[in-house]
Amino acid sequence: MSNACCVVKKRKLMENKTVTCLAVCSDSGCLSGGGEAVRKALCEAISRKGIVDRVEVRSTGCFGFCEQGPIIIAKPDETFYVRAKPQDAEEIIERHVLNGQIVDRLLYRDPDSGTVTPTMQGMGFYGKQQRRILRRCGEIDPENMEHYLATDGYRAFEKALKTMTPEAVADEVERAGLRGRGGAGFPAGRKWRTARQSTGERKFVICNADEGDPGAFMNRSLLEGDPHSVLEGLILAGYAVGAQQGYVYIRSEYPRAVRKIEGAIRQAYEHGFLGKNICGAGFDFDVETRLGAGAFVCGEETALMQSIEGKRGNPIPRPPFPAEKGLWGCPTTINNVETLANVGPIILYGAEWLNSIGTETSKGTKTFALAGKVNNTGLIEVPLGISLREVIYEIGGGIQNGKAYKLVQIGGPSGGCVPAEHLDKPLDYESLRALGAMVGSGGLVVMDEDNCAVDVAHYFLSFIQAESCGKCPPCRLGTKQMLDILDRIREGEGSLQDLKTLENLAIVIRNGSLCGLGQTAPNPVLTTLRYFRAEYEAHVVEKRCPGRVCKPLITYSIQTDRCNGCTLCARACPAEAIIGSLKEPHAILIEKCLRCGACLDACNRGAVLVN
């Protein structure tokens, strides 16, 4: 029996203020740092104290501040404990829960000012954020559907079924200005309208959860922390376009996310939000998962559909576009995880919920995985239009070890590199495109002065080249030729002509490739050539690597007036390339040196130099 229209009575489940709640991050990031052991230790301590009826230990999604995990938030006072360990559980229960005393040593301490902050409010990491899509992550148990219902879950779907036509739902999403959060930023409402107007006996909607960018974990965290929000958005998309079947295409490398979304689907069936004649409104809708094998190219729409059909995940030419002719030849709408998570609040609160923040053409917020050489790494959600400087220096806390900022790789492996001169540019679709980068799915990898622009371009292009499906020659052959040239440059065998060839190849690949993977593959090379050409020229003309990263172009030496002959470097050298007697200055035999850096790491006197 469906109880989908009887949700209101369930929305008082989370209002009990007499129970202390210890919300423990159970996202993959905190779990990798021992979060599950912390949760179990808290449960055991509560049991020993005999206060199980007074304290709830709640497994939640990601709080965002991954750098400080495992994280516990004690409610209702919102005390924010960082880097918790199982042995801290007894003290938290005894002092905080039973005696109302904050455990000061577990609070966040600003590394620069030394200021101790007991809650999220006041932390620089959260200062410029607006957690709207992530609002339930860290608040609810994602595996307990009643928690989702208690926080306005499925109210948007109820509203749509009771008071809105499918066309009105699509209109509201279009009026909100919601753009795709997984790639080029195509307007979601326009895509829905095309599918709605396309003819076909069957129509499909697909959630693209095939997040494969190096360093990206936004979609995974959202699926692990609030899977029903994504599912509700998928159901609303099905209602808007007239589909009866939805699929969640998710990579098998995300086992926790797979379990969470499959659990959400099962619960939605049990509560009557999926199935036949939902809520008596005559709307039929079913959802299944499809697991991908990890091919990066399957994030591209047509390759993804080929994979769902049981074929090799290769892109196919467009037009016709999926909204006209997609899965099994039927009109198909594909949106990524974050795009769908925006749909429910737009329908529930109206288009203004999204377009009240952001820029004129880039509405709402965007989640990013902030990684690399910043002090504060983690999952962030910021208004579109915020500057890169604010993200890196205020939210990210600046560059590690006081180093100078060099570039940020944004938009995934086929995104672009943005240098210091553009740190004040707004983080939105048009501004980044003008810089040669893109928002993409939301990867932000920060590099410092010790990184080499040529090496960075080589790393990301090698990923793209390895992930090319090989179907079209421009991508298959062109990226390999570009990679070969970069190899020569990194080995000191490049020429100025190679730089021109790289640019010419990039144009051919961009204009001639079949899908978005090949069309954007040259971006890392083009942007580093555009902003760091002097580094390329240093490699090919001066035969040196300014970042001292490319091994064939660097040499190690020992500064004799600093060397006290301790032999640490000689003992660490795997090639026996260091000579010298005990308590006498040592020297490196260049012809035997492997340039591995072991001597540099071993020396504690700063005597080893890198040139």
GURO-69574 format. One record per residue (C-alpha): residue number from 1; residue in one letter; x negated, y, z negated. Coordinates in nm, 3 decimals. Layout:
<pts>
seq:type:x:y:z
NUM:a:X:Y:Z .
...
</pts>
This chain:
<pts>
seq:type:x:y:z
1:m:0.000:0.000:0.000 .
2:s:-0.135:0.342:0.096 .
3:n:-0.191:0.588:-0.186 .
4:a:-0.367:0.847:0.030 .
5:c:-0.101:1.107:-0.039 .
6:c:-0.116:1.062:-0.417 .
7:v:-0.457:1.211:-0.478 .
8:v:-0.369:1.502:-0.707 .
9:k:-0.323:1.285:-1.017 .
10:k:-0.679:1.154:-0.975 .
11:r:-0.836:1.499:-0.981 .
12:k:-0.856:1.524:-1.359 .
13:l:-1.103:1.244:-1.402 .
14:m:-1.408:1.469:-1.436 .
15:e:-1.261:1.722:-1.680 .
16:n:-1.352:1.551:-2.010 .
17:k:-1.574:1.804:-2.189 .
18:t:-1.621:1.592:-2.501 .
19:v:-1.856:1.351:-2.324 .
20:t:-2.217:1.442:-2.255 .
21:c:-2.315:1.353:-1.901 .
22:l:-2.675:1.277:-1.808 .
23:a:-2.689:1.306:-1.430 .
24:v:-2.987:1.110:-1.302 .
25:c:-3.104:1.157:-0.943 .
26:s:-3.077:0.823:-0.765 .
27:d:-3.183:0.943:-0.422 .
28:s:-3.461:0.748:-0.253 .
29:g:-3.715:1.019:-0.341 .
30:c:-3.661:1.005:-0.718 .
31:l:-3.622:0.628:-0.710 .
32:s:-3.967:0.598:-0.554 .
33:g:-4.102:0.786:-0.857 .
34:g:-3.934:0.555:-1.110 .
35:g:-3.586:0.707:-1.131 .
36:e:-3.408:0.374:-1.172 .
37:a:-3.628:0.282:-1.469 .
38:v:-3.542:0.618:-1.626 .
39:r:-3.170:0.555:-1.580 .
40:k:-3.192:0.209:-1.736 .
41:a:-3.395:0.343:-2.029 .
42:l:-3.128:0.608:-2.097 .
43:c:-2.855:0.344:-2.091 .
44:e:-3.051:0.122:-2.330 .
45:a:-3.116:0.412:-2.569 .
46:i:-2.746:0.504:-2.572 .
47:s:-2.654:0.144:-2.642 .
48:r:-2.902:0.123:-2.931 .
49:k:-2.758:0.440:-3.083 .
50:g:-2.403:0.308:-3.051 .
51:i:-2.280:0.614:-2.861 .
52:v:-2.177:0.457:-2.532 .
53:d:-1.832:0.616:-2.564 .
54:r:-1.983:0.963:-2.606 .
55:v:-2.243:0.971:-2.328 .
56:e:-2.216:0.901:-1.958 .
57:v:-2.527:0.821:-1.757 .
58:r:-2.434:0.906:-1.399 .
59:s:-2.631:0.806:-1.090 .
60:t:-2.610:1.098:-0.847 .
61:g:-2.749:1.215:-0.519 .
62:c:-3.043:1.445:-0.456 .
63:f:-3.092:1.762:-0.663 .
64:g:-3.330:1.884:-0.393 .
65:f:-3.641:1.960:-0.597 .
66:c:-3.816:1.635:-0.497 .
67:e:-4.156:1.766:-0.605 .
68:q:-4.036:1.750:-0.969 .
69:g:-3.863:1.411:-0.968 .
70:p:-3.738:1.201:-1.133 .
71:i:-3.487:1.467:-1.244 .
72:i:-3.216:1.455:-1.512 .
73:i:-2.952:1.723:-1.562 .
74:a:-2.776:1.714:-1.900 .
75:k:-2.420:1.842:-1.882 .
76:p:-2.230:2.048:-1.975 .
77:d:-2.520:2.285:-2.060 .
78:e:-2.697:2.204:-1.730 .
79:t:-3.041:2.151:-1.887 .
80:f:-3.279:2.056:-1.607 .
81:y:-3.540:1.796:-1.705 .
82:v:-3.822:1.720:-1.462 .
83:r:-4.071:1.437:-1.407 .
84:a:-3.892:1.219:-1.656 .
85:k:-4.031:0.881:-1.757 .
86:p:-3.862:0.581:-1.921 .
87:q:-4.042:0.655:-2.248 .
88:d:-3.873:0.998:-2.258 .
89:a:-3.525:0.846:-2.285 .
90:e:-3.525:0.796:-2.662 .
91:e:-3.627:1.157:-2.727 .
92:i:-3.366:1.296:-2.487 .
93:i:-3.089:1.101:-2.659 .
94:e:-3.208:1.172:-3.014 .
95:r:-3.287:1.540:-2.974 .
96:h:-3.065:1.668:-2.694 .
97:v:-2.757:1.449:-2.713 .
98:l:-2.735:1.392:-3.088 .
99:n:-2.885:1.715:-3.224 .
100:g:-2.836:1.968:-2.944 .
101:q:-3.209:2.045:-2.917 .
102:i:-3.373:2.094:-2.578 .
103:v:-3.679:1.881:-2.508 .
104:d:-3.906:2.169:-2.407 .
105:r:-4.192:1.963:-2.269 .
106:l:-3.964:1.820:-1.997 .
107:l:-3.848:2.159:-1.869 .
108:y:-3.972:2.309:-1.545 .
109:r:-4.269:2.541:-1.589 .
110:d:-4.358:2.786:-1.313 .
111:p:-4.719:2.708:-1.211 .
112:d:-4.805:3.076:-1.152 .
113:s:-4.634:3.264:-1.433 .
114:g:-4.603:2.979:-1.681 .
115:t:-4.238:3.074:-1.735 .
116:v:-4.023:2.787:-1.863 .
117:t:-3.679:2.761:-1.699 .
118:p:-3.415:2.538:-1.863 .
119:t:-3.160:2.533:-1.576 .
120:m:-3.148:2.566:-1.198 .
121:q:-3.061:2.933:-1.239 .
122:g:-3.380:3.136:-1.246 .
123:m:-3.594:2.881:-1.063 .
124:g:-3.754:3.027:-0.752 .
125:f:-3.688:2.704:-0.567 .
126:y:-3.311:2.754:-0.593 .
127:g:-3.305:3.134:-0.587 .
128:k:-3.241:3.184:-0.215 .
129:q:-3.050:2.860:-0.162 .
130:q:-2.674:2.819:-0.119 .
131:r:-2.585:2.457:-0.189 .
132:r:-2.257:2.423:-0.001 .
133:i:-2.295:2.103:0.198 .
134:l:-2.505:1.965:-0.086 .
135:r:-2.268:2.091:-0.356 .
136:r:-2.167:1.741:-0.470 .
137:c:-2.518:1.595:-0.453 .
138:g:-2.637:1.585:-0.811 .
139:e:-2.282:1.627:-0.941 .
140:i:-2.089:1.311:-0.855 .
141:d:-2.155:0.940:-0.846 .
142:p:-2.150:0.884:-0.468 .
143:e:-2.034:0.525:-0.511 .
144:n:-1.731:0.625:-0.718 .
145:m:-1.458:0.746:-0.485 .
146:e:-1.259:0.887:-0.775 .
147:h:-1.542:1.138:-0.830 .
148:y:-1.505:1.250:-0.469 .
149:l:-1.128:1.280:-0.504 .
150:a:-1.175:1.480:-0.824 .
151:t:-1.381:1.739:-0.635 .
152:d:-1.128:1.815:-0.358 .
153:g:-1.219:1.506:-0.158 .
154:y:-0.982:1.417:0.129 .
155:r:-0.770:1.724:0.062 .
156:a:-0.876:1.861:0.400 .
157:f:-0.759:1.542:0.569 .
158:e:-0.428:1.557:0.382 .
159:k:-0.385:1.919:0.485 .
160:a:-0.456:1.836:0.849 .
161:l:-0.208:1.547:0.856 .
162:k:0.068:1.741:0.681 .
163:t:0.035:2.093:0.820 .
164:m:-0.189:2.099:1.128 .
165:t:-0.174:1.961:1.480 .
166:p:-0.487:1.801:1.626 .
167:e:-0.529:2.107:1.846 .
168:a:-0.514:2.333:1.542 .
169:v:-0.792:2.134:1.372 .
170:a:-1.016:2.171:1.678 .
171:d:-0.925:2.541:1.699 .
172:e:-1.025:2.600:1.336 .
173:v:-1.364:2.433:1.384 .
174:e:-1.422:2.639:1.699 .
175:r:-1.312:2.960:1.527 .
176:a:-1.555:2.888:1.243 .
177:g:-1.845:2.888:1.489 .
178:l:-1.978:2.551:1.372 .
179:r:-2.276:2.448:1.584 .
180:g:-2.433:2.104:1.596 .
181:r:-2.681:2.058:1.312 .
182:g:-2.885:1.787:1.481 .
183:g:-3.040:1.934:1.794 .
184:a:-2.976:2.223:2.031 .
185:g:-2.686:2.368:1.831 .
186:f:-2.399:2.310:2.078 .
187:p:-2.063:2.438:1.943 .
188:a:-1.882:2.145:1.782 .
189:g:-1.531:2.281:1.847 .
190:r:-1.600:2.318:2.217 .
191:k:-1.722:1.960:2.233 .
192:w:-1.406:1.843:2.056 .
193:r:-1.183:2.041:2.290 .
194:t:-1.343:1.884:2.597 .
195:a:-1.288:1.536:2.457 .
196:r:-0.931:1.623:2.357 .
197:q:-0.852:1.737:2.711 .
198:s:-1.024:1.445:2.883 .
199:t:-0.801:1.163:2.998 .
200:g:-0.850:0.809:2.877 .
201:e:-0.653:0.530:2.712 .
202:r:-0.913:0.509:2.435 .
203:k:-1.129:0.776:2.277 .
204:f:-1.414:0.745:2.029 .
205:v:-1.593:0.960:1.775 .
206:i:-1.944:0.881:1.655 .
207:c:-2.149:0.998:1.359 .
208:n:-2.512:1.015:1.467 .
209:a:-2.710:0.918:1.155 .
210:d:-3.019:0.809:1.348 .
211:e:-3.254:1.051:1.173 .
212:g:-3.602:0.974:1.300 .
213:d:-3.811:1.291:1.272 .
214:p:-4.135:1.252:1.075 .
215:g:-4.092:1.422:0.739 .
216:a:-3.713:1.461:0.772 .
217:f:-3.469:1.322:0.517 .
218:m:-3.168:1.558:0.521 .
219:n:-2.916:1.315:0.667 .
220:r:-3.038:1.027:0.454 .
221:s:-2.999:1.230:0.135 .
222:l:-2.651:1.349:0.232 .
223:l:-2.537:0.996:0.310 .
224:e:-2.684:0.869:-0.016 .
225:g:-2.547:1.156:-0.225 .
226:d:-2.206:1.234:-0.071 .
227:p:-2.106:0.974:0.191 .
228:h:-1.733:1.044:0.174 .
229:s:-1.785:1.404:0.291 .
230:v:-1.938:1.272:0.612 .
231:l:-1.668:1.009:0.650 .
232:e:-1.391:1.263:0.596 .
233:g:-1.544:1.483:0.866 .
234:l:-1.555:1.185:1.104 .
235:i:-1.187:1.106:1.036 .
236:l:-1.094:1.470:1.101 .
237:a:-1.291:1.460:1.426 .
238:g:-1.098:1.149:1.528 .
239:y:-0.769:1.320:1.448 .
240:a:-0.866:1.633:1.643 .
241:v:-0.975:1.456:1.964 .
242:g:-0.712:1.180:1.959 .
243:a:-0.948:0.892:1.886 .
244:q:-0.852:0.569:1.715 .
245:q:-1.203:0.436:1.652 .
246:g:-1.510:0.585:1.490 .
247:y:-1.864:0.458:1.452 .
248:v:-2.145:0.555:1.217 .
249:y:-2.471:0.485:1.401 .
250:i:-2.740:0.463:1.135 .
251:r:-3.094:0.333:1.142 .
252:s:-3.160:0.010:0.955 .
253:e:-3.463:0.169:0.782 .
254:y:-3.211:0.350:0.557 .
255:p:-3.081:0.052:0.354 .
256:r:-2.949:0.264:0.064 .
257:a:-2.773:0.505:0.299 .
258:v:-2.625:0.209:0.489 .
259:r:-2.493:0.061:0.166 .
260:k:-2.347:0.394:0.054 .
261:i:-2.163:0.471:0.379 .
262:e:-2.036:0.115:0.414 .
263:g:-1.911:0.133:0.056 .
264:a:-1.737:0.463:0.134 .
265:i:-1.569:0.311:0.438 .
266:r:-1.447:0.016:0.233 .
267:q:-1.308:0.246:-0.037 .
268:a:-1.138:0.466:0.223 .
269:y:-0.954:0.161:0.355 .
270:e:-0.854:0.062:0.001 .
271:h:-0.714:0.410:-0.068 .
272:g:-0.529:0.432:0.261 .
273:f:-0.743:0.694:0.436 .
274:l:-0.835:0.449:0.712 .
275:g:-0.625:0.194:0.895 .
276:k:-0.282:0.200:1.055 .
277:n:-0.020:0.474:1.020 .
278:i:-0.228:0.668:0.769 .
279:c:-0.016:0.850:0.514 .
280:g:0.291:0.769:0.724 .
281:a:0.182:1.028:0.980 .
282:g:0.153:0.788:1.274 .
283:f:-0.225:0.830:1.293 .
284:d:-0.433:0.513:1.330 .
285:f:-0.806:0.527:1.275 .
286:d:-1.077:0.270:1.206 .
287:v:-1.448:0.314:1.132 .
288:e:-1.740:0.072:1.159 .
289:t:-2.116:0.104:1.119 .
290:r:-2.369:0.016:1.385 .
291:l:-2.733:-0.026:1.282 .
292:g:-3.013:0.104:1.501 .
293:a:-3.352:-0.062:1.521 .
294:g:-3.542:0.261:1.469 .
295:a:-3.600:0.383:1.825 .
296:f:-3.639:0.761:1.813 .
297:v:-3.483:0.797:2.159 .
298:c:-3.156:0.653:2.025 .
299:g:-3.096:0.986:1.857 .
300:e:-3.016:1.110:2.210 .
301:e:-2.642:1.083:2.277 .
302:t:-2.639:0.861:2.583 .
303:a:-2.911:0.629:2.452 .
304:l:-2.719:0.599:2.125 .
305:m:-2.404:0.492:2.310 .
306:q:-2.598:0.239:2.514 .
307:s:-2.725:0.092:2.188 .
308:i:-2.373:0.069:2.039 .
309:e:-2.262:-0.113:2.354 .
310:g:-2.532:-0.374:2.289 .
311:k:-2.765:-0.254:2.563 .
312:r:-3.119:-0.125:2.548 .
313:g:-3.113:0.230:2.412 .
314:n:-3.211:0.417:2.727 .
315:p:-3.066:0.756:2.823 .
316:i:-2.844:0.784:3.129 .
317:p:-2.798:1.087:3.356 .
318:r:-2.551:1.363:3.271 .
319:p:-2.297:1.476:3.393 .
320:p:-2.051:1.328:3.323 .
321:f:-2.099:1.424:2.961 .
322:p:-1.998:1.193:2.676 .
323:a:-1.692:1.407:2.594 .
324:e:-1.566:1.320:2.943 .
325:k:-1.704:0.970:2.991 .
326:g:-1.897:0.812:2.710 .
327:l:-1.872:0.489:2.511 .
328:w:-1.745:0.211:2.740 .
329:g:-1.652:0.482:2.990 .
330:c:-1.413:0.656:2.749 .
331:p:-1.419:1.015:2.621 .
332:t:-1.653:1.024:2.321 .
333:t:-1.747:1.291:2.069 .
334:i:-2.082:1.264:1.890 .
335:n:-2.176:1.479:1.592 .
336:n:-2.456:1.436:1.341 .
337:v:-2.422:1.381:0.967 .
338:e:-2.452:1.743:0.856 .
339:t:-2.220:1.874:1.126 .
340:l:-1.944:1.640:1.009 .
341:a:-2.003:1.728:0.643 .
342:n:-1.913:2.090:0.731 .
343:v:-1.576:1.997:0.881 .
344:g:-1.382:1.916:0.562 .
345:p:-1.442:2.255:0.390 .
346:i:-1.369:2.441:0.715 .
347:i:-1.026:2.276:0.739 .
348:l:-0.953:2.305:0.367 .
349:y:-1.065:2.664:0.314 .
350:g:-1.044:2.803:0.668 .
351:a:-1.297:2.918:0.925 .
352:e:-1.411:3.201:0.698 .
353:w:-1.570:2.947:0.463 .
354:l:-1.839:2.891:0.725 .
355:n:-1.864:3.215:0.918 .
356:s:-1.873:3.442:0.612 .
357:i:-2.247:3.375:0.588 .
358:g:-2.522:3.332:0.845 .
359:t:-2.572:3.545:1.154 .
360:e:-2.343:3.653:1.434 .
361:t:-2.427:3.349:1.645 .
362:s:-2.558:3.107:1.379 .
363:k:-2.290:3.059:1.116 .
364:g:-2.311:2.891:0.777 .
365:t:-2.598:2.714:0.607 .
366:k:-2.854:2.458:0.722 .
367:t:-3.031:2.188:0.527 .
368:f:-3.406:2.147:0.578 .
369:a:-3.663:1.898:0.456 .
370:l:-3.938:2.125:0.328 .
371:a:-4.262:1.929:0.337 .
372:g:-4.632:1.969:0.391 .
373:k:-4.872:2.202:0.213 .
374:v:-4.629:2.403:0.003 .
375:n:-4.611:2.392:-0.374 .
376:n:-4.240:2.306:-0.386 .
377:t:-4.132:2.031:-0.151 .
378:g:-3.784:1.890:-0.123 .
379:l:-3.439:1.915:0.030 .
380:i:-3.314:2.271:0.064 .
381:e:-2.999:2.438:0.195 .
382:v:-3.024:2.800:0.306 .
383:p:-2.810:3.050:0.497 .
384:l:-2.897:3.061:0.865 .
385:g:-3.079:3.386:0.930 .
386:i:-3.306:3.367:0.625 .
387:s:-3.670:3.437:0.712 .
388:l:-3.939:3.174:0.724 .
389:r:-4.137:3.381:0.475 .
390:e:-3.858:3.354:0.218 .
391:v:-3.836:2.979:0.270 .
392:i:-4.209:2.914:0.243 .
393:y:-4.314:3.166:-0.022 .
394:e:-4.004:3.203:-0.242 .
395:i:-3.833:2.865:-0.218 .
396:g:-4.149:2.671:-0.134 .
397:g:-4.360:2.859:-0.387 .
398:g:-4.635:2.942:-0.138 .
399:i:-4.923:2.739:0.000 .
400:q:-5.098:2.481:-0.215 .
401:n:-5.431:2.565:-0.379 .
402:g:-5.411:2.930:-0.276 .
403:k:-5.491:2.849:0.085 .
404:a:-5.379:3.068:0.376 .
405:y:-5.067:2.978:0.572 .
406:k:-5.136:2.873:0.930 .
407:l:-4.819:2.736:1.090 .
408:v:-4.496:2.551:1.031 .
409:q:-4.384:2.272:1.261 .
410:i:-4.008:2.313:1.282 .
411:g:-3.740:2.109:1.455 .
412:g:-3.901:1.767:1.449 .
413:p:-4.178:1.621:1.666 .
414:s:-4.039:1.790:1.977 .
415:g:-3.998:2.120:1.797 .
416:g:-4.252:2.399:1.796 .
417:c:-4.520:2.553:1.577 .
418:v:-4.458:2.901:1.433 .
419:p:-4.765:3.105:1.323 .
420:a:-4.806:3.364:1.047 .
421:e:-4.729:3.657:1.277 .
422:h:-4.367:3.540:1.302 .
423:l:-4.303:3.457:0.936 .
424:d:-4.044:3.735:0.912 .
425:k:-3.836:3.611:1.206 .
426:p:-3.488:3.490:1.109 .
427:l:-3.434:3.117:1.086 .
428:d:-3.156:3.077:1.343 .
429:y:-3.097:2.908:1.677 .
430:e:-3.171:3.199:1.910 .
431:s:-3.472:3.341:1.726 .
432:l:-3.651:3.007:1.705 .
433:r:-3.578:2.928:2.069 .
434:a:-3.743:3.257:2.166 .
435:l:-4.052:3.148:1.972 .
436:g:-4.066:2.816:2.159 .
437:a:-3.932:2.618:1.862 .
438:m:-3.584:2.505:1.758 .
439:v:-3.376:2.437:1.449 .
440:g:-3.334:2.073:1.552 .
441:s:-3.232:1.842:1.273 .
442:g:-3.415:2.051:1.013 .
443:g:-3.769:1.928:0.956 .
444:l:-4.006:2.195:0.817 .
445:v:-4.368:2.079:0.789 .
446:v:-4.599:2.352:0.657 .
447:m:-4.969:2.358:0.747 .
448:d:-5.254:2.563:0.600 .
449:e:-5.589:2.701:0.715 .
450:d:-5.750:2.357:0.696 .
451:n:-5.527:2.217:0.971 .
452:c:-5.637:2.214:1.333 .
453:a:-5.377:2.332:1.587 .
454:v:-5.510:2.092:1.852 .
455:d:-5.488:1.801:1.609 .
456:v:-5.134:1.899:1.509 .
457:a:-5.024:1.907:1.873 .
458:h:-5.192:1.571:1.931 .
459:y:-5.017:1.413:1.632 .
460:f:-4.666:1.513:1.734 .
461:l:-4.718:1.444:2.104 .
462:s:-4.855:1.098:2.022 .
463:f:-4.534:1.026:1.829 .
464:i:-4.319:1.141:2.121 .
465:q:-4.526:0.948:2.373 .
466:a:-4.499:0.628:2.170 .
467:e:-4.122:0.674:2.134 .
468:s:-4.057:0.745:2.503 .
469:c:-3.822:0.482:2.644 .
470:g:-4.025:0.483:2.968 .
471:k:-3.723:0.518:3.196 .
472:c:-3.824:0.838:3.377 .
473:p:-4.175:0.903:3.517 .
474:p:-4.213:1.266:3.398 .
475:c:-4.182:1.161:3.035 .
476:r:-4.345:0.818:3.063 .
477:l:-4.648:0.927:3.266 .
478:g:-4.662:1.299:3.191 .
479:t:-4.679:1.271:2.814 .
480:k:-4.952:1.005:2.848 .
481:q:-5.158:1.236:3.070 .
482:m:-5.112:1.523:2.825 .
483:l:-5.219:1.298:2.539 .
484:d:-5.531:1.186:2.731 .
485:i:-5.628:1.550:2.785 .
486:l:-5.582:1.629:2.416 .
487:d:-5.800:1.329:2.332 .
488:r:-6.076:1.468:2.553 .
489:i:-6.047:1.811:2.393 .
490:r:-6.064:1.666:2.040 .
491:e:-6.375:1.469:2.138 .
492:g:-6.555:1.774:2.274 .
493:e:-6.523:1.666:2.638 .
494:g:-6.250:1.908:2.748 .
495:s:-6.270:2.204:2.982 .
496:l:-6.085:2.530:3.040 .
497:q:-5.920:2.366:3.341 .
498:d:-5.768:2.113:3.102 .
499:l:-5.575:2.393:2.933 .
500:k:-5.420:2.495:3.264 .
501:t:-5.340:2.133:3.344 .
502:l:-5.168:2.092:3.008 .
503:e:-4.942:2.388:3.083 .
504:n:-4.861:2.266:3.435 .
505:l:-4.781:1.916:3.311 .
506:a:-4.560:2.061:3.038 .
507:i:-4.349:2.244:3.297 .
508:v:-4.309:1.931:3.509 .
509:i:-4.212:1.718:3.207 .
510:r:-3.970:1.977:3.071 .
511:n:-3.794:2.028:3.404 .
512:g:-3.801:1.670:3.530 .
513:s:-3.726:1.450:3.231 .
514:l:-3.396:1.270:3.202 .
515:c:-3.309:1.347:2.839 .
516:g:-3.379:1.588:2.556 .
517:l:-3.672:1.383:2.426 .
518:g:-3.878:1.440:2.740 .
519:q:-3.747:1.790:2.801 .
520:t:-3.871:1.907:2.462 .
521:a:-4.177:1.679:2.431 .
522:p:-4.426:1.951:2.540 .
523:n:-4.311:2.202:2.276 .
524:p:-4.585:2.130:2.017 .
525:v:-4.853:2.167:2.284 .
526:l:-4.698:2.476:2.443 .
527:t:-4.652:2.660:2.114 .
528:t:-5.000:2.581:1.986 .
529:l:-5.146:2.692:2.319 .
530:r:-4.937:3.008:2.299 .
531:y:-5.032:3.103:1.943 .
532:f:-5.368:2.929:1.886 .
533:r:-5.535:2.938:2.226 .
534:a:-5.859:3.054:2.068 .
535:e:-5.879:2.722:1.881 .
536:y:-5.838:2.528:2.204 .
537:e:-6.111:2.741:2.364 .
538:a:-6.340:2.680:2.066 .
539:h:-6.298:2.306:2.124 .
540:v:-6.372:2.318:2.496 .
541:v:-6.625:2.606:2.520 .
542:e:-6.807:2.607:2.186 .
543:k:-6.758:2.234:2.120 .
544:r:-6.650:2.296:1.764 .
545:c:-6.331:2.250:1.563 .
546:p:-6.253:2.564:1.359 .
547:g:-6.035:2.359:1.125 .
548:r:-6.316:2.106:1.080 .
549:v:-6.073:1.822:1.148 .
550:c:-6.171:1.670:1.484 .
551:k:-6.450:1.431:1.385 .
552:p:-6.662:1.436:1.703 .
553:l:-6.690:1.816:1.670 .
554:i:-6.799:1.839:1.307 .
555:t:-7.125:1.764:1.129 .
556:y:-7.209:1.706:0.764 .
557:s:-7.522:1.839:0.595 .
558:i:-7.656:1.876:0.243 .
559:q:-7.756:2.212:0.099 .
560:t:-8.084:2.125:-0.072 .
561:d:-8.078:2.402:-0.332 .
562:r:-7.749:2.266:-0.468 .
563:c:-7.838:1.897:-0.453 .
564:n:-7.979:1.752:-0.777 .
565:g:-8.037:1.404:-0.637 .
566:c:-7.760:1.235:-0.838 .
567:t:-7.711:0.979:-0.552 .
568:l:-7.331:0.994:-0.572 .
569:c:-7.307:1.080:-0.202 .
570:a:-7.550:0.807:-0.099 .
571:r:-7.359:0.546:-0.297 .
572:a:-7.030:0.656:-0.139 .
573:c:-7.159:0.655:0.222 .
574:p:-7.039:0.340:0.404 .
575:a:-7.298:0.381:0.682 .
576:e:-7.605:0.427:0.460 .
577:a:-7.662:0.754:0.644 .
578:i:-7.788:0.948:0.338 .
579:i:-8.150:0.930:0.231 .
580:g:-8.338:1.069:-0.070 .
581:s:-8.488:0.969:-0.401 .
582:l:-8.326:0.996:-0.741 .
583:k:-8.333:1.356:-0.873 .
584:e:-8.462:1.479:-0.535 .
585:p:-8.257:1.663:-0.268 .
586:h:-8.091:1.425:-0.021 .
587:a:-8.039:1.453:0.355 .
588:i:-7.788:1.311:0.607 .
589:l:-7.902:1.119:0.915 .
590:i:-7.674:1.268:1.180 .
591:e:-7.724:0.975:1.420 .
592:k:-7.585:0.732:1.161 .
593:c:-7.313:0.954:1.012 .
594:l:-6.956:0.832:1.066 .
595:r:-6.809:1.173:0.973 .
596:c:-6.576:0.999:0.729 .
597:g:-6.605:1.262:0.457 .
598:a:-6.689:1.016:0.178 .
599:c:-6.994:1.219:0.080 .
600:l:-6.790:1.539:0.061 .
601:d:-6.539:1.372:-0.171 .
602:a:-6.811:1.222:-0.389 .
603:c:-7.020:1.535:-0.440 .
604:n:-6.927:1.736:-0.750 .
605:r:-7.176:2.018:-0.695 .
606:g:-7.054:2.156:-0.361 .
607:a:-7.380:2.054:-0.194 .
608:v:-7.220:1.877:0.104 .
609:l:-7.133:2.119:0.384 .
610:v:-6.900:2.067:0.682 .
611:n:-6.985:2.254:1.000 .
</pts>
